Amino acid sequence: MPAFDYDVDASGLNCPLPLLRLKKALITMSSGEVVRVIATDPAAHLDFGVFSEQSGNRLLESSKNGDQQVFYFQKK
């Protein structure tokens, strides 16, 4: 688990809300900082994967525990 500077809990939210919460957090962050996102939407990994590729913000790690998914993004 990477160290993180920001925490976004998008549990219980469905697409596209977890992605929008991530984008909102990234706006306030500095380059190189890391945000942890917790999501329960089963499609979140798809949205976050595409977002990472298109935006250049690096997906450092992701994990799944039951219905909860945890993602770590580093701002470009």
SEFI-895382 format. One record per atom (N, C-alpha, C): residue in one letter; atom name; x negated, y negated, z negated; residue number from 1. Coordinates in steps of 0.001 Angstrom, whole numbers, plus 500000, padded with zeros to 6 digits. Last residue first. Example, Ala and Ser with C-alpha at 12.3 -4.5 7.8 and 13.67 -1.06 7.14 Angstrom:
<atoms>
atom residuo: S	atomo: N	X: 487150	Y: 502250	Z: 492920	num: 2
atom residuo: S	atomo: CA	X: 486330	Y: 501060	Z: 492860	num: 2
atom residuo: S	atomo: C	X: 487100	Y: 499970	Z: 492130	num: 2
atom residuo: A	atomo: N	X: 486810	Y: 505690	Z: 492200	num: 1
atom residuo: A	atomo: CA	X: 487700	Y: 504500	Z: 492200	num: 1
atom residuo: A	atomo: C	X: 486800	Y: 503300	Z: 492200	num: 1
</atoms>
This chain:
<atoms>
atom residuo: K	atomo: N	X: 499955	Y: 486437	Z: 512307	num: 76
atom residuo: K	atomo: CA	X: 498838	Y: 486189	Z: 513239	num: 76
atom residuo: K	atomo: C	X: 498230	Y: 484820	Z: 513029	num: 76
atom residuo: K	atomo: N	X: 500648	Y: 487971	Z: 509217	num: 75
atom residuo: K	atomo: CA	X: 500910	Y: 486875	Z: 510148	num: 75
atom residuo: K	atomo: C	X: 499688	Y: 486621	Z: 511019	num: 75
atom residuo: Q	atomo: N	X: 501247	Y: 491321	Z: 508778	num: 74
atom residuo: Q	atomo: CA	X: 500250	Y: 490270	Z: 508607	num: 74
atom residuo: Q	atomo: C	X: 500509	Y: 489204	Z: 509658	num: 74
atom residuo: F	atomo: N	X: 503664	Y: 493281	Z: 507101	num: 73
atom residuo: F	atomo: CA	X: 503269	Y: 492516	Z: 508283	num: 73
atom residuo: F	atomo: C	X: 502234	Y: 491483	Z: 507900	num: 73
atom residuo: Y	atomo: N	X: 504862	Y: 496274	Z: 506035	num: 72
atom residuo: Y	atomo: CA	X: 503901	Y: 495230	Z: 505680	num: 72
atom residuo: Y	atomo: C	X: 503433	Y: 494585	Z: 506986	num: 72
atom residuo: F	atomo: N	X: 507896	Y: 497824	Z: 505019	num: 71
atom residuo: F	atomo: CA	X: 507008	Y: 497379	Z: 506086	num: 71
atom residuo: F	atomo: C	X: 506095	Y: 496278	Z: 505553	num: 71
atom residuo: V	atomo: N	X: 509850	Y: 500497	Z: 503967	num: 70
atom residuo: V	atomo: CA	X: 509004	Y: 499387	Z: 503535	num: 70
atom residuo: V	atomo: C	X: 507994	Y: 499096	Z: 504632	num: 70
atom residuo: Q	atomo: N	X: 513138	Y: 501743	Z: 503672	num: 69
atom residuo: Q	atomo: CA	X: 511933	Y: 501611	Z: 504479	num: 69
atom residuo: Q	atomo: C	X: 511168	Y: 500383	Z: 504000	num: 69
atom residuo: Q	atomo: N	X: 515348	Y: 503986	Z: 502123	num: 68
atom residuo: Q	atomo: CA	X: 514618	Y: 502712	Z: 502025	num: 68
atom residuo: Q	atomo: C	X: 513336	Y: 502775	Z: 502859	num: 68
atom residuo: D	atomo: N	X: 516517	Y: 506385	Z: 501982	num: 67
atom residuo: D	atomo: CA	X: 517067	Y: 505462	Z: 502984	num: 67
atom residuo: D	atomo: C	X: 516353	Y: 504114	Z: 502965	num: 67
atom residuo: G	atomo: N	X: 513585	Y: 508023	Z: 501194	num: 66
atom residuo: G	atomo: CA	X: 515037	Y: 508147	Z: 501237	num: 66
atom residuo: G	atomo: C	X: 515574	Y: 507242	Z: 502324	num: 66
atom residuo: N	atomo: N	X: 511206	Y: 506061	Z: 502127	num: 65
atom residuo: N	atomo: CA	X: 511502	Y: 506814	Z: 500912	num: 65
atom residuo: N	atomo: C	X: 513017	Y: 506902	Z: 500804	num: 65
atom residuo: K	atomo: N	X: 508696	Y: 505347	Z: 504453	num: 64
atom residuo: K	atomo: CA	X: 510116	Y: 505603	Z: 504227	num: 64
atom residuo: K	atomo: C	X: 510263	Y: 506460	Z: 502978	num: 64
atom residuo: S	atomo: N	X: 506497	Y: 502738	Z: 505579	num: 63
atom residuo: S	atomo: CA	X: 506775	Y: 504003	Z: 504901	num: 63
atom residuo: S	atomo: C	X: 508273	Y: 504123	Z: 504683	num: 63
atom residuo: S	atomo: N	X: 503893	Y: 501079	Z: 507354	num: 62
atom residuo: S	atomo: CA	X: 505316	Y: 501281	Z: 507078	num: 62
atom residuo: S	atomo: C	X: 505479	Y: 502641	Z: 506414	num: 62
atom residuo: E	atomo: N	X: 501467	Y: 498525	Z: 507917	num: 61
atom residuo: E	atomo: CA	X: 501849	Y: 499818	Z: 507360	num: 61
atom residuo: E	atomo: C	X: 503364	Y: 499875	Z: 507236	num: 61
atom residuo: L	atomo: N	X: 501030	Y: 496281	Z: 509510	num: 60
atom residuo: L	atomo: CA	X: 499903	Y: 496938	Z: 508852	num: 60
atom residuo: L	atomo: C	X: 500245	Y: 498354	Z: 508424	num: 60
atom residuo: L	atomo: N	X: 501851	Y: 494791	Z: 512316	num: 59
atom residuo: L	atomo: CA	X: 502475	Y: 495719	Z: 511374	num: 59
atom residuo: L	atomo: C	X: 501343	Y: 496542	Z: 510771	num: 59
atom residuo: R	atomo: N	X: 500971	Y: 491466	Z: 513058	num: 58
atom residuo: R	atomo: CA	X: 500541	Y: 492861	Z: 512964	num: 58
atom residuo: R	atomo: C	X: 501320	Y: 493640	Z: 511909	num: 58
atom residuo: N	atomo: N	X: 502345	Y: 489436	Z: 515437	num: 57
atom residuo: N	atomo: CA	X: 502217	Y: 489625	Z: 513993	num: 57
atom residuo: N	atomo: C	X: 502029	Y: 491122	Z: 513757	num: 57
atom residuo: G	atomo: N	X: 502914	Y: 489379	Z: 518105	num: 56
atom residuo: G	atomo: CA	X: 501503	Y: 489375	Z: 517731	num: 56
atom residuo: G	atomo: C	X: 501266	Y: 489436	Z: 516231	num: 56
atom residuo: S	atomo: N	X: 505449	Y: 489572	Z: 519156	num: 55
atom residuo: S	atomo: CA	X: 505082	Y: 488341	Z: 518447	num: 55
atom residuo: S	atomo: C	X: 503594	Y: 488244	Z: 518139	num: 55
atom residuo: Q	atomo: N	X: 505719	Y: 492076	Z: 520382	num: 54
atom residuo: Q	atomo: CA	X: 506032	Y: 490866	Z: 521137	num: 54
atom residuo: Q	atomo: C	X: 505510	Y: 489592	Z: 520477	num: 54
atom residuo: E	atomo: N	X: 504983	Y: 493938	Z: 518408	num: 53
atom residuo: E	atomo: CA	X: 504338	Y: 493953	Z: 519718	num: 53
atom residuo: E	atomo: C	X: 504525	Y: 492627	Z: 520448	num: 53
atom residuo: S	atomo: N	X: 506772	Y: 493242	Z: 516337	num: 52
atom residuo: S	atomo: CA	X: 505326	Y: 493184	Z: 516125	num: 52
atom residuo: S	atomo: C	X: 504583	Y: 493116	Z: 517457	num: 52
atom residuo: F	atomo: N	X: 509265	Y: 493766	Z: 517538	num: 51
atom residuo: F	atomo: CA	X: 508918	Y: 492404	Z: 517117	num: 51
atom residuo: F	atomo: C	X: 507403	Y: 492257	Z: 516956	num: 51
atom residuo: V	atomo: N	X: 509122	Y: 496544	Z: 517832	num: 50
atom residuo: V	atomo: CA	X: 509193	Y: 495692	Z: 519022	num: 50
atom residuo: V	atomo: C	X: 508785	Y: 494270	Z: 518675	num: 50
atom residuo: G	atomo: N	X: 509075	Y: 497229	Z: 515067	num: 49
atom residuo: G	atomo: CA	X: 508017	Y: 497659	Z: 515982	num: 49
atom residuo: G	atomo: C	X: 507965	Y: 496785	Z: 517225	num: 49
atom residuo: F	atomo: N	X: 511464	Y: 496170	Z: 514091	num: 48
atom residuo: F	atomo: CA	X: 510200	Y: 495638	Z: 513603	num: 48
atom residuo: F	atomo: C	X: 509033	Y: 496031	Z: 514503	num: 48
atom residuo: D	atomo: N	X: 513370	Y: 497745	Z: 515473	num: 47
atom residuo: D	atomo: CA	X: 513355	Y: 496284	Z: 515609	num: 47
atom residuo: D	atomo: C	X: 511999	Y: 495713	Z: 515215	num: 47
atom residuo: L	atomo: N	X: 512676	Y: 500320	Z: 514519	num: 46
atom residuo: L	atomo: CA	X: 512663	Y: 500014	Z: 515955	num: 46
atom residuo: L	atomo: C	X: 512541	Y: 498512	Z: 516176	num: 46
atom residuo: H	atomo: N	X: 513035	Y: 500127	Z: 511783	num: 45
atom residuo: H	atomo: CA	X: 511696	Y: 500436	Z: 512298	num: 45
atom residuo: H	atomo: C	X: 511581	Y: 500146	Z: 513792	num: 45
atom residuo: A	atomo: N	X: 515803	Y: 499643	Z: 511535	num: 44
atom residuo: A	atomo: CA	X: 514839	Y: 498580	Z: 511241	num: 44
atom residuo: A	atomo: C	X: 513467	Y: 498873	Z: 511838	num: 44
atom residuo: A	atomo: N	X: 517806	Y: 501467	Z: 511770	num: 43
atom residuo: A	atomo: CA	X: 517175	Y: 501017	Z: 513012	num: 43
atom residuo: A	atomo: C	X: 516080	Y: 499984	Z: 512776	num: 43
atom residuo: P	atomo: N	X: 518834	Y: 501865	Z: 509195	num: 42
atom residuo: P	atomo: CA	X: 518091	Y: 502955	Z: 509843	num: 42
atom residuo: P	atomo: C	X: 517356	Y: 502526	Z: 511106	num: 42
atom residuo: D	atomo: N	X: 518412	Y: 499463	Z: 506736	num: 41
atom residuo: D	atomo: CA	X: 519000	Y: 499677	Z: 508055	num: 41
atom residuo: D	atomo: C	X: 518187	Y: 500759	Z: 508772	num: 41
atom residuo: T	atomo: N	X: 517019	Y: 498828	Z: 504519	num: 40
atom residuo: T	atomo: CA	X: 517743	Y: 500101	Z: 504476	num: 40
atom residuo: T	atomo: C	X: 518437	Y: 500402	Z: 505803	num: 40
atom residuo: A	atomo: N	X: 513831	Y: 497352	Z: 503744	num: 39
atom residuo: A	atomo: CA	X: 515057	Y: 497429	Z: 504536	num: 39
atom residuo: A	atomo: C	X: 515693	Y: 498798	Z: 504388	num: 39
atom residuo: I	atomo: N	X: 511480	Y: 495087	Z: 502658	num: 38
atom residuo: I	atomo: CA	X: 512218	Y: 496288	Z: 502273	num: 38
atom residuo: I	atomo: C	X: 513531	Y: 496264	Z: 503030	num: 38
atom residuo: V	atomo: N	X: 508402	Y: 493807	Z: 503568	num: 37
atom residuo: V	atomo: CA	X: 509831	Y: 493780	Z: 503858	num: 37
atom residuo: V	atomo: C	X: 510424	Y: 495126	Z: 503458	num: 37
atom residuo: R	atomo: N	X: 505741	Y: 491765	Z: 502609	num: 36
atom residuo: R	atomo: CA	X: 506356	Y: 493095	Z: 502469	num: 36
atom residuo: R	atomo: C	X: 507850	Y: 492926	Z: 502728	num: 36
atom residuo: V	atomo: N	X: 503309	Y: 489909	Z: 504343	num: 35
atom residuo: V	atomo: CA	X: 504657	Y: 489954	Z: 503778	num: 35
atom residuo: V	atomo: C	X: 505112	Y: 491406	Z: 503726	num: 35
atom residuo: V	atomo: N	X: 500170	Y: 488278	Z: 504156	num: 34
atom residuo: V	atomo: CA	X: 500928	Y: 489517	Z: 504342	num: 34
atom residuo: V	atomo: C	X: 502285	Y: 489407	Z: 503656	num: 34
atom residuo: E	atomo: N	X: 498152	Y: 485908	Z: 506001	num: 33
atom residuo: E	atomo: CA	X: 498919	Y: 486336	Z: 504827	num: 33
atom residuo: E	atomo: C	X: 499801	Y: 487526	Z: 505178	num: 33
atom residuo: G	atomo: N	X: 497099	Y: 485197	Z: 508457	num: 32
atom residuo: G	atomo: CA	X: 496376	Y: 486175	Z: 507650	num: 32
atom residuo: G	atomo: C	X: 497122	Y: 486643	Z: 506414	num: 32
atom residuo: S	atomo: N	X: 498352	Y: 481897	Z: 508462	num: 31
atom residuo: S	atomo: CA	X: 497725	Y: 482966	Z: 509218	num: 31
atom residuo: S	atomo: C	X: 496924	Y: 483884	Z: 508290	num: 31
atom residuo: S	atomo: N	X: 500938	Y: 481302	Z: 506022	num: 30
atom residuo: S	atomo: CA	X: 499708	Y: 480926	Z: 506721	num: 30
atom residuo: S	atomo: C	X: 499151	Y: 482150	Z: 507447	num: 30
atom residuo: M	atomo: N	X: 504566	Y: 481055	Z: 506084	num: 29
atom residuo: M	atomo: CA	X: 503297	Y: 481686	Z: 505756	num: 29
atom residuo: M	atomo: C	X: 502132	Y: 481109	Z: 506554	num: 29
atom residuo: T	atomo: N	X: 507007	Y: 480184	Z: 506911	num: 28
atom residuo: T	atomo: CA	X: 506430	Y: 479509	Z: 505744	num: 28
atom residuo: T	atomo: C	X: 505015	Y: 479995	Z: 505423	num: 28
atom residuo: I	atomo: N	X: 507603	Y: 481911	Z: 508998	num: 27
atom residuo: I	atomo: CA	X: 507519	Y: 480469	Z: 509273	num: 27
atom residuo: I	atomo: C	X: 506792	Y: 479742	Z: 508134	num: 27
atom residuo: L	atomo: N	X: 507924	Y: 484386	Z: 507801	num: 26
atom residuo: L	atomo: CA	X: 506705	Y: 484133	Z: 508566	num: 26
atom residuo: L	atomo: C	X: 506504	Y: 482643	Z: 508844	num: 26
atom residuo: A	atomo: N	X: 510532	Y: 484194	Z: 506753	num: 25
atom residuo: A	atomo: CA	X: 509377	Y: 484242	Z: 505848	num: 25
atom residuo: A	atomo: C	X: 508091	Y: 483885	Z: 506586	num: 25
atom residuo: K	atomo: N	X: 512019	Y: 484251	Z: 509120	num: 24
atom residuo: K	atomo: CA	X: 512114	Y: 483084	Z: 508236	num: 24
atom residuo: K	atomo: C	X: 510920	Y: 483040	Z: 507277	num: 24
atom residuo: K	atomo: N	X: 511420	Y: 486822	Z: 510067	num: 23
atom residuo: K	atomo: CA	X: 511017	Y: 485644	Z: 510843	num: 23
atom residuo: K	atomo: C	X: 511021	Y: 484389	Z: 509977	num: 23
atom residuo: L	atomo: N	X: 512648	Y: 488366	Z: 508040	num: 22
atom residuo: L	atomo: CA	X: 511205	Y: 488439	Z: 508261	num: 22
atom residuo: L	atomo: C	X: 510717	Y: 487198	Z: 509004	num: 22
atom residuo: R	atomo: N	X: 515313	Y: 487675	Z: 508451	num: 21
atom residuo: R	atomo: CA	X: 514685	Y: 487355	Z: 507149	num: 21
atom residuo: R	atomo: C	X: 513165	Y: 487389	Z: 507274	num: 21
atom residuo: L	atomo: N	X: 515670	Y: 488742	Z: 511004	num: 20
atom residuo: L	atomo: CA	X: 515787	Y: 487298	Z: 510805	num: 20
atom residuo: L	atomo: C	X: 515153	Y: 486866	Z: 509484	num: 20
atom residuo: L	atomo: N	X: 515410	Y: 491472	Z: 510428	num: 19
atom residuo: L	atomo: CA	X: 514441	Y: 490820	Z: 511310	num: 19
atom residuo: L	atomo: C	X: 514484	Y: 489301	Z: 511148	num: 19
atom residuo: P	atomo: N	X: 517687	Y: 491888	Z: 508808	num: 18
atom residuo: P	atomo: CA	X: 516338	Y: 492116	Z: 508273	num: 18
atom residuo: P	atomo: C	X: 515260	Y: 491423	Z: 509114	num: 18
atom residuo: L	atomo: N	X: 519817	Y: 491097	Z: 510720	num: 17
atom residuo: L	atomo: CA	X: 519492	Y: 490311	Z: 509521	num: 17
atom residuo: L	atomo: C	X: 518120	Y: 490621	Z: 508917	num: 17
atom residuo: P	atomo: N	X: 520920	Y: 492204	Z: 513006	num: 16
atom residuo: P	atomo: CA	X: 519521	Y: 491752	Z: 513057	num: 16
atom residuo: P	atomo: C	X: 519067	Y: 491023	Z: 511797	num: 16
atom residuo: C	atomo: N	X: 521054	Y: 495163	Z: 511087	num: 15
atom residuo: C	atomo: CA	X: 520448	Y: 494473	Z: 512220	num: 15
atom residuo: C	atomo: C	X: 521400	Y: 493380	Z: 512720	num: 15
atom residuo: N	atomo: N	X: 522260	Y: 494775	Z: 507723	num: 14
atom residuo: N	atomo: CA	X: 522163	Y: 495463	Z: 509001	num: 14
atom residuo: N	atomo: C	X: 521560	Y: 494546	Z: 510052	num: 14
atom residuo: L	atomo: N	X: 521282	Y: 495058	Z: 504321	num: 13
atom residuo: L	atomo: CA	X: 521574	Y: 494217	Z: 505479	num: 13
atom residuo: L	atomo: C	X: 521389	Y: 495021	Z: 506764	num: 13
atom residuo: G	atomo: N	X: 520438	Y: 496668	Z: 502278	num: 12
atom residuo: G	atomo: CA	X: 521876	Y: 496513	Z: 502467	num: 12
atom residuo: G	atomo: C	X: 522254	Y: 495660	Z: 503658	num: 12
atom residuo: S	atomo: N	X: 517446	Y: 494857	Z: 501768	num: 11
atom residuo: S	atomo: CA	X: 518243	Y: 496052	Z: 501470	num: 11
atom residuo: S	atomo: C	X: 519723	Y: 495753	Z: 501647	num: 11
atom residuo: A	atomo: N	X: 515517	Y: 493018	Z: 502207	num: 10
atom residuo: A	atomo: CA	X: 516644	Y: 493022	Z: 503137	num: 10
atom residuo: A	atomo: C	X: 517499	Y: 494273	Z: 502949	num: 10
atom residuo: D	atomo: N	X: 513393	Y: 491195	Z: 500519	num: 9
atom residuo: D	atomo: CA	X: 514266	Y: 492340	Z: 500258	num: 9
atom residuo: D	atomo: C	X: 515496	Y: 492222	Z: 501146	num: 9
atom residuo: V	atomo: N	X: 510178	Y: 490235	Z: 500962	num: 8
atom residuo: V	atomo: CA	X: 511508	Y: 490041	Z: 501529	num: 8
atom residuo: V	atomo: C	X: 512310	Y: 491316	Z: 501268	num: 8
atom residuo: D	atomo: N	X: 507432	Y: 488578	Z: 499631	num: 7
atom residuo: D	atomo: CA	X: 508288	Y: 489750	Z: 499501	num: 7
atom residuo: D	atomo: C	X: 509675	Y: 489410	Z: 500042	num: 7
atom residuo: Y	atomo: N	X: 503994	Y: 487671	Z: 500144	num: 6
atom residuo: Y	atomo: CA	X: 505426	Y: 487362	Z: 500160	num: 6
atom residuo: Y	atomo: C	X: 506216	Y: 488652	Z: 500128	num: 6
atom residuo: D	atomo: N	X: 501507	Y: 488812	Z: 499986	num: 5
atom residuo: D	atomo: CA	X: 501680	Y: 487454	Z: 499474	num: 5
atom residuo: D	atomo: C	X: 503150	Y: 487076	Z: 499331	num: 5
atom residuo: F	atomo: N	X: 500174	Y: 492047	Z: 499100	num: 4
atom residuo: F	atomo: CA	X: 501036	Y: 491159	Z: 499886	num: 4
atom residuo: F	atomo: C	X: 501246	Y: 489843	Z: 499164	num: 4
atom residuo: A	atomo: N	X: 497988	Y: 494811	Z: 499685	num: 3
atom residuo: A	atomo: CA	X: 498376	Y: 493670	Z: 498851	num: 3
atom residuo: A	atomo: C	X: 499216	Y: 492738	Z: 499719	num: 3
atom residuo: P	atomo: N	X: 499233	Y: 497948	Z: 501048	num: 2
atom residuo: P	atomo: CA	X: 498437	Y: 496715	Z: 501102	num: 2
atom residuo: P	atomo: C	X: 498903	Y: 495678	Z: 500071	num: 2
atom residuo: M	atomo: N	X: 499151	Y: 501185	Z: 500000	num: 1
atom residuo: M	atomo: CA	X: 500000	Y: 500000	Z: 500000	num: 1
atom residuo: M	atomo: C	X: 499110	Y: 498757	Z: 500000	num: 1
</atoms>
